[in-house]
Amino acid sequence: MRTLSIVSLVGAIAVGGSSVAAPAPPPVRIALLFGNSDYNMNGQIDSAPMGRFERDLPHTCQRVAAIKPKLAAAGFTVLDYCNLTHQQFEAAVDALKTKYPSMPRGSVVFVYYAGHGSQFYGNPFLLPVMFQEESGPDAASEKARLRYYRLNADELSYLFERLPGDPGVVAVVSLDNCRDDPTGDNGIYNNAVTIRSPNNAIVQYATSSGDTAPDDDSYATALVAELDARRDVRDIMARVNSRIYRQYMDGRRATIADTYPGAGITSLKPTPLGLPGGALPDGPNWTLTPSPTMAGPGAPGEATFRREGTPGTKLDIFWCGGGPERQRYTYAKALAERIAARADEFGIGRLRIRFLSENKNFHQGFNVRNNLMRYDPKQPAERALLMKLSAAYPDGNFLPQPGKGHGGRDTAGYVSAFVCSATISG
């Protein structure tokens, strides 16, 4: 770990991110890892809160230390920090934006934060060291307290605004912190929080909205385990999501993880965390050996596994055309068979597999390049269903996310799954 000054940070990024000048520069891989542990900065981990400071957290910097070598082995320049004040955190984020106002296609920025956090009147914050709760005459004023947080805590939107938004660049933000409100709004605002992820980002919380995070290493352990495989970044975060959900269902955890993919994340090409130029680690690089289109005579057709009118939520599983479409079809069919066998348990009604041609995918508004599941954002029960399905079949690396039906229609009572990744892992 290192302490921080603005000058040293800019220099560190400049050295770590340098590349040979070329008309088409190579992709950049940068990781910013933050751990806040000693909240009153007295040089020790206290067992109880001191004054108005947040209580100390004993393992956050160790989590950063565990994640660092995994990303370094995948070609990242890793900048890791322990115990940053509000000003130091903003300096770290600002330095990234200063060094990289834009990034080449294929670049990845990975941000991990472990420490205290909160959602204050609908606004997500990370809490820096030396942060103290407001206790002055304005403490009872909602507007004054929100203003105090914005001046003294690390607002998540500040980070989002400084992440690269270039086409073909992926940003991953992994937040291992609480999402409750210590100021007493009783969750009225918290439960209505909608995280607006940057278009090209995946934002994942270790806990659900309005809840505290478990005071253990369960989320970081799941993340480290998945980083080992160096899959596509979307698949990694989907599998972490599923791991945490299974722990929740098994009673080993009181909360689930929450994942918020940006609107454009599904349309990005595969971005494996393996070293650039290497084969995808999950199996054969199918994009190098495309199969003939399945749209011609004699091709496997769409199939119905549960009839129309069967009680329950309707589910369509699409397999995407182009590239390894035969393998996708095989997987989609096998998945439908497995789900059909447990359909009553899941509450699935009509169940079909359908073909999504390249033309329809990329020219009629779908724009899907990875495996995902979509639900109507107005239907929390549909989200819960897809969380169960993605956790039950982790080999699909499905990432549940909100979305509208084709043409922007509401889709109450209907969910969909897309088998579109370049690889299928077990």
C-alpha positions as CSV (number, residue, x, y, z in Angstrom):
1,M,0.0,0.0,0.0
2,R,1.1,3.6,-0.5
3,T,0.2,7.0,0.8
4,L,-1.0,9.5,-1.7
5,S,0.1,12.9,-3.1
6,I,-1.3,14.4,-6.3
7,V,2.2,14.7,-7.8
8,S,3.2,11.1,-7.0
9,L,-0.1,9.7,-8.2
10,V,0.1,11.4,-11.6
11,G,3.6,10.2,-11.9
12,A,2.6,6.6,-11.0
13,I,-0.1,6.5,-13.6
14,A,2.2,8.1,-16.2
15,V,4.9,5.4,-15.7
16,G,2.4,2.5,-15.5
17,G,0.3,3.5,-18.4
18,S,3.0,4.5,-20.9
19,S,2.9,3.0,-24.4
20,V,4.8,3.3,-27.6
21,A,3.4,6.1,-29.7
22,A,1.6,4.6,-32.7
23,P,-1.3,5.6,-35.0
24,A,-3.4,2.9,-33.3
25,P,-2.2,2.7,-29.6
26,P,-2.7,-0.6,-27.8
27,P,-5.4,-1.0,-25.2
28,V,-4.8,0.3,-21.7
29,R,-5.5,-1.6,-18.5
30,I,-5.7,0.4,-15.3
31,A,-6.9,-0.7,-11.9
32,L,-7.6,1.7,-8.9
33,L,-8.0,-0.2,-5.7
34,F,-9.1,1.6,-2.5
35,G,-9.3,0.3,1.1
36,N,-10.3,2.4,4.0
37,S,-9.6,0.9,7.4
38,D,-8.3,3.3,10.0
39,Y,-11.1,5.8,10.1
40,N,-9.7,8.1,12.8
41,M,-6.2,7.7,11.5
42,N,-4.7,7.0,14.9
43,G,-2.4,4.2,13.5
44,Q,-4.4,1.3,15.0
45,I,-7.7,-0.6,14.5
46,D,-10.0,0.3,17.3
47,S,-12.6,-2.1,18.5
48,A,-15.3,0.6,18.9
49,P,-16.0,3.9,17.1
50,M,-14.0,6.9,18.4
51,G,-16.1,10.1,18.8
52,R,-18.0,11.0,15.6
53,F,-15.6,9.0,13.3
54,E,-16.8,5.8,11.6
55,R,-15.8,2.6,13.2
56,D,-12.6,1.0,12.0
57,L,-12.7,-1.9,9.6
58,P,-9.9,-4.5,10.1
59,H,-9.7,-6.3,6.7
60,T,-10.4,-3.8,3.9
61,C,-6.7,-3.1,3.0
62,Q,-6.0,-6.9,3.1
63,R,-8.8,-7.4,0.5
64,V,-7.1,-4.9,-1.8
65,A,-3.9,-6.8,-1.3
66,A,-5.6,-10.0,-2.3
67,I,-7.1,-8.5,-5.5
68,K,-4.0,-6.7,-6.6
69,P,-1.9,-9.6,-7.9
70,K,-4.8,-11.1,-9.8
71,L,-5.2,-7.9,-11.9
72,A,-1.5,-7.4,-12.2
73,A,-1.2,-10.9,-13.7
74,A,-3.8,-9.9,-16.2
75,G,-1.7,-7.0,-17.5
76,F,-3.2,-4.2,-15.4
77,T,-1.2,-1.3,-14.0
78,V,-2.5,-1.5,-10.5
79,L,-2.6,1.6,-8.2
80,D,-3.6,0.5,-4.7
81,Y,-4.3,2.8,-1.8
82,C,-5.1,2.4,1.9
83,N,-6.8,5.0,4.0
84,L,-7.5,7.9,1.8
85,T,-9.2,11.2,2.9
86,H,-11.9,12.8,0.8
87,Q,-9.3,15.1,-0.9
88,Q,-6.9,12.2,-1.6
89,F,-9.6,10.0,-3.1
90,E,-10.7,12.8,-5.5
91,A,-7.0,13.4,-6.4
92,A,-6.7,9.7,-7.4
93,V,-9.8,9.8,-9.6
94,D,-8.8,13.2,-11.1
95,A,-5.4,11.9,-11.9
96,L,-6.8,9.0,-13.9
97,K,-9.0,11.4,-15.9
98,T,-6.0,13.8,-16.5
99,K,-3.7,11.1,-17.7
100,Y,-6.4,9.4,-19.9
101,P,-8.9,11.9,-21.2
102,S,-9.6,9.1,-23.8
103,M,-8.6,5.5,-24.1
104,P,-8.2,3.1,-27.1
105,R,-10.8,0.5,-27.9
106,G,-10.3,-2.7,-25.8
107,S,-9.1,-0.8,-22.7
108,V,-10.4,-1.7,-19.3
109,V,-10.6,0.3,-16.1
110,F,-11.2,-1.7,-12.9
111,V,-12.2,0.1,-9.7
112,Y,-12.5,-1.7,-6.3
113,Y,-13.5,0.0,-3.1
114,A,-13.7,-1.6,0.4
115,G,-14.8,0.5,3.3
116,H,-17.8,2.3,4.8
117,G,-20.5,3.6,2.5
118,S,-24.1,4.8,2.6
119,Q,-27.0,6.0,0.7
120,F,-28.1,9.4,1.9
121,Y,-31.5,10.5,0.7
122,G,-31.1,8.6,-2.5
123,N,-27.5,9.5,-3.2
124,P,-24.8,6.8,-3.0
125,F,-21.6,7.8,-1.1
126,L,-18.3,6.2,-0.2
127,L,-17.0,7.3,3.2
128,P,-13.4,8.5,3.4
129,V,-11.1,8.2,6.5
130,M,-11.5,11.2,8.8
131,F,-15.1,11.5,7.9
132,Q,-17.3,12.5,10.8
133,E,-21.1,12.6,11.0
134,E,-22.6,16.1,11.1
135,S,-23.5,17.2,14.7
136,G,-24.0,20.9,14.4
137,P,-27.2,23.0,14.3
138,D,-27.9,21.9,10.8
139,A,-27.9,18.2,11.6
140,A,-31.7,18.0,11.6
141,S,-32.0,19.6,8.2
142,E,-32.2,17.2,5.3
143,K,-30.8,19.6,2.8
144,A,-28.0,20.7,5.1
145,R,-27.0,17.1,5.8
146,L,-27.0,16.2,2.1
147,R,-24.8,19.3,1.4
148,Y,-22.5,18.2,4.2
149,Y,-22.2,14.7,2.7
150,R,-21.4,16.1,-0.7
151,L,-18.7,18.3,0.7
152,N,-17.1,15.7,3.0
153,A,-17.8,12.2,1.6
154,D,-17.0,10.7,-1.8
155,E,-20.0,10.9,-4.0
156,L,-20.3,8.0,-6.4
157,S,-21.3,10.2,-9.3
158,Y,-17.9,12.0,-8.9
159,L,-16.2,8.8,-9.8
160,F,-18.6,7.9,-12.6
161,E,-18.1,11.3,-14.3
162,R,-14.3,10.7,-14.5
163,L,-14.4,7.1,-15.9
164,P,-13.6,6.8,-19.6
165,G,-16.7,6.8,-21.8
166,D,-14.9,6.0,-25.0
167,P,-16.5,3.5,-27.4
168,G,-15.1,0.0,-26.9
169,V,-13.8,0.7,-23.4
170,V,-15.1,-1.2,-20.4
171,A,-15.3,0.2,-16.8
172,V,-15.9,-2.1,-13.9
173,V,-16.7,-0.6,-10.5
174,S,-16.8,-3.1,-7.6
175,L,-18.1,-1.7,-4.3
176,D,-17.6,-3.7,-1.2
177,N,-19.4,-1.4,1.2
178,C,-22.7,-0.8,3.1
179,R,-25.6,0.9,1.5
180,D,-27.7,1.8,4.5
181,D,-28.3,5.3,5.8
182,P,-26.8,6.1,9.2
183,T,-28.6,9.4,9.4
184,G,-32.0,7.9,10.0
185,D,-34.2,8.2,6.9
186,N,-35.4,4.6,7.6
187,G,-34.8,3.4,4.1
188,I,-37.6,5.5,2.5
189,Y,-35.1,7.0,0.0
190,N,-32.7,4.1,0.0
191,N,-35.1,1.6,-1.4
192,A,-36.0,3.9,-4.3
193,V,-32.3,4.5,-5.3
194,T,-31.7,3.8,-8.9
195,I,-28.0,3.6,-9.8
196,R,-27.4,5.2,-13.1
197,S,-24.3,3.3,-14.3
198,P,-22.2,4.9,-17.1
199,N,-23.1,3.6,-20.5
200,N,-20.0,1.4,-20.8
201,A,-19.7,0.3,-17.1
202,I,-20.7,-2.5,-14.8
203,V,-21.3,-1.4,-11.3
204,Q,-21.6,-4.1,-8.6
205,Y,-22.4,-3.6,-5.0
206,A,-21.6,-6.3,-2.4
207,T,-25.0,-5.8,-0.9
208,S,-28.5,-4.7,-1.8
209,S,-30.0,-1.2,-1.5
210,G,-30.7,-0.1,2.0
211,D,-28.6,-2.9,3.6
212,T,-25.3,-3.2,5.4
213,A,-22.6,-5.4,3.9
214,P,-21.5,-8.5,5.8
215,D,-18.5,-7.7,8.0
216,D,-16.5,-10.4,6.4
217,D,-14.5,-11.2,3.2
218,S,-17.2,-13.1,1.4
219,Y,-17.6,-10.7,-1.5
220,A,-13.8,-10.1,-2.0
221,T,-13.2,-13.9,-1.8
222,A,-15.8,-14.5,-4.6
223,L,-14.3,-11.7,-6.7
224,V,-10.7,-13.1,-6.3
225,A,-11.9,-16.6,-7.2
226,E,-13.5,-15.4,-10.5
227,L,-10.6,-13.1,-11.4
228,D,-8.4,-16.2,-11.4
229,A,-10.2,-17.5,-14.5
230,R,-9.7,-14.3,-16.5
231,R,-13.0,-14.6,-18.3
232,D,-14.8,-11.8,-20.1
233,V,-15.3,-9.0,-17.6
234,R,-19.0,-9.2,-17.9
235,D,-18.9,-13.0,-17.3
236,I,-16.7,-12.4,-14.2
237,M,-19.1,-10.0,-12.6
238,A,-22.1,-12.2,-13.5
239,R,-20.5,-15.2,-11.8
240,V,-19.6,-13.1,-8.7
241,N,-23.3,-12.1,-8.6
242,S,-24.3,-15.7,-8.8
243,R,-21.9,-16.8,-6.1
244,I,-23.2,-14.3,-3.7
245,Y,-26.8,-15.2,-4.4
246,R,-26.1,-18.9,-3.8
247,Q,-24.6,-17.9,-0.4
248,Y,-27.7,-15.9,0.4
249,M,-30.0,-18.9,-0.6
250,D,-27.8,-21.2,1.5
251,G,-28.2,-19.0,4.6
252,R,-24.5,-18.1,4.7
253,R,-25.2,-14.5,3.9
254,A,-28.0,-12.0,4.8
255,T,-28.0,-10.0,1.6
256,I,-27.5,-10.4,-2.1
257,A,-25.2,-8.5,-4.4
258,D,-26.6,-5.8,-6.7
259,T,-25.3,-5.4,-10.2
260,Y,-26.1,-2.5,-12.5
261,P,-24.9,-2.8,-16.1
262,G,-24.8,0.3,-18.2
263,A,-27.1,0.5,-21.2
264,G,-24.3,-0.1,-23.7
265,I,-22.3,-2.8,-21.9
266,T,-24.0,-5.7,-23.8
267,S,-23.0,-4.4,-27.2
268,L,-19.3,-4.3,-26.5
269,K,-17.1,-7.0,-28.0
270,P,-15.6,-9.7,-25.7
271,T,-13.1,-8.2,-23.2
272,P,-11.4,-11.1,-21.5
273,L,-9.1,-10.4,-18.5
274,G,-6.5,-12.7,-19.9
275,L,-3.4,-11.0,-21.2
276,P,-4.1,-9.1,-24.4
277,G,-3.6,-11.2,-27.5
278,G,-4.2,-14.5,-25.8
279,A,-6.9,-17.0,-26.5
280,L,-10.1,-16.7,-24.4
281,P,-9.6,-18.9,-21.3
282,D,-13.1,-20.5,-21.1
283,G,-12.7,-22.7,-24.1
284,P,-12.0,-22.5,-27.9
285,N,-12.0,-19.0,-29.3
286,W,-15.1,-19.6,-31.4
287,T,-14.9,-16.2,-33.1
288,L,-11.9,-17.6,-35.1
289,T,-13.8,-20.6,-36.4
290,P,-17.3,-19.3,-37.5
291,S,-19.8,-21.9,-38.4
292,P,-22.2,-21.7,-41.3
293,T,-25.4,-19.8,-40.7
294,M,-28.3,-21.9,-39.2
295,A,-30.9,-19.9,-41.1
296,G,-30.9,-22.2,-44.1
297,P,-32.9,-25.3,-45.0
298,G,-32.5,-28.1,-42.5
299,A,-31.2,-25.9,-39.7
300,P,-32.3,-26.5,-36.2
301,G,-35.5,-24.5,-35.6
302,E,-37.1,-22.8,-32.7
303,A,-38.8,-25.0,-30.2
304,T,-41.4,-24.8,-27.5
305,F,-40.7,-26.6,-24.2
306,R,-43.7,-25.4,-22.2
307,R,-46.9,-24.4,-24.1
308,E,-48.6,-21.1,-24.3
309,G,-51.2,-20.7,-21.5
310,T,-49.1,-22.6,-18.9
311,P,-49.3,-20.7,-15.6
312,G,-46.2,-18.7,-14.8
313,T,-43.8,-16.1,-16.2
314,K,-43.0,-16.6,-19.9
315,L,-39.4,-17.2,-20.8
316,D,-37.7,-17.0,-24.2
317,I,-34.1,-18.2,-24.6
318,F,-32.5,-16.6,-27.7
319,W,-29.4,-18.0,-29.3
320,C,-27.4,-15.5,-31.4
321,G,-26.5,-16.0,-35.0
322,G,-23.0,-15.5,-36.4
323,G,-19.7,-17.0,-35.2
324,P,-20.3,-20.1,-32.9
325,E,-24.0,-20.2,-33.4
326,R,-24.2,-24.0,-33.4
327,Q,-22.6,-24.1,-30.0
328,R,-24.9,-21.4,-28.8
329,Y,-27.9,-23.3,-30.1
330,T,-26.8,-26.5,-28.4
331,Y,-26.3,-24.7,-25.1
332,A,-29.7,-22.9,-25.4
333,K,-31.5,-26.1,-26.0
334,A,-29.8,-27.9,-23.1
335,L,-30.6,-25.0,-20.8
336,A,-34.2,-25.0,-21.8
337,E,-34.4,-28.7,-21.1
338,R,-32.9,-28.2,-17.6
339,I,-35.2,-25.3,-16.8
340,A,-38.3,-27.1,-18.1
341,A,-37.5,-29.9,-15.6
342,R,-37.7,-27.4,-12.8
343,A,-40.2,-25.0,-14.3
344,D,-42.9,-25.3,-11.6
345,E,-40.2,-24.7,-8.9
346,F,-39.2,-21.5,-10.6
347,G,-42.6,-20.4,-11.6
348,I,-41.9,-20.6,-15.4
349,G,-44.9,-20.7,-17.8
350,R,-44.4,-20.8,-21.5
351,L,-40.8,-21.7,-22.4
352,R,-39.3,-21.4,-25.9
353,I,-35.9,-21.2,-27.6
354,R,-35.7,-18.7,-30.5
355,F,-33.1,-17.7,-33.1
356,L,-31.8,-14.1,-33.1
357,S,-30.1,-13.4,-36.4
358,E,-27.1,-11.1,-36.7
359,N,-29.2,-8.6,-38.8
360,K,-32.0,-8.4,-36.2
361,N,-29.5,-8.3,-33.3
362,F,-27.4,-5.5,-34.6
363,H,-29.8,-3.5,-36.8
364,Q,-33.1,-3.8,-34.9
365,G,-32.2,-2.6,-31.5
366,F,-31.0,-5.7,-29.6
367,N,-27.2,-5.2,-29.7
368,V,-26.3,-8.2,-27.5
369,R,-22.8,-9.7,-27.5
370,N,-22.7,-11.5,-24.2
371,N,-24.9,-13.8,-22.2
372,L,-27.6,-12.0,-20.2
373,M,-31.1,-12.1,-18.9
374,R,-33.5,-9.2,-19.1
375,Y,-36.5,-8.3,-16.9
376,D,-39.0,-5.5,-16.8
377,P,-37.6,-2.9,-14.3
378,K,-41.1,-2.3,-13.0
379,Q,-41.4,-5.9,-12.0
380,P,-39.2,-6.8,-9.0
381,A,-40.5,-10.4,-9.0
382,E,-39.1,-10.9,-12.5
383,R,-35.7,-9.7,-11.2
384,A,-35.9,-12.1,-8.3
385,L,-36.7,-14.9,-10.8
386,L,-33.7,-14.2,-13.0
387,M,-31.4,-14.0,-10.0
388,K,-32.5,-17.5,-9.1
389,L,-32.1,-18.8,-12.7
390,S,-28.6,-17.2,-13.1
391,A,-27.5,-18.7,-9.8
392,A,-28.9,-22.1,-10.6
393,Y,-27.1,-22.3,-14.0
394,P,-23.8,-20.5,-13.4
395,D,-22.2,-22.1,-16.4
396,G,-24.1,-19.7,-18.6
397,N,-22.5,-16.6,-17.0
398,F,-25.9,-14.8,-17.2
399,L,-26.1,-11.2,-15.9
400,P,-29.6,-10.2,-15.1
401,Q,-30.4,-6.6,-16.1
402,P,-33.4,-4.4,-16.6
403,G,-34.6,-3.7,-20.1
404,K,-37.6,-3.0,-22.2
405,G,-39.2,-5.2,-24.8
406,H,-38.5,-4.8,-28.5
407,G,-39.6,-1.3,-29.5
408,G,-39.5,-0.1,-25.9
409,R,-42.6,-2.0,-24.9
410,D,-43.3,-3.0,-21.3
411,T,-42.9,-6.7,-20.7
412,A,-44.7,-7.6,-17.5
413,G,-45.0,-11.4,-17.1
414,Y,-42.2,-12.0,-19.7
415,V,-38.4,-12.4,-19.3
416,S,-35.8,-13.4,-21.8
417,A,-32.3,-14.9,-21.8
418,F,-29.7,-14.4,-24.5
419,V,-26.9,-16.9,-25.4
420,C,-24.6,-14.7,-27.4
421,S,-21.1,-15.0,-25.8
422,A,-18.0,-15.9,-27.8
423,T,-17.5,-18.8,-25.4
424,I,-19.6,-21.0,-23.0
425,S,-17.8,-21.9,-19.8
426,G,-18.5,-24.6,-17.3
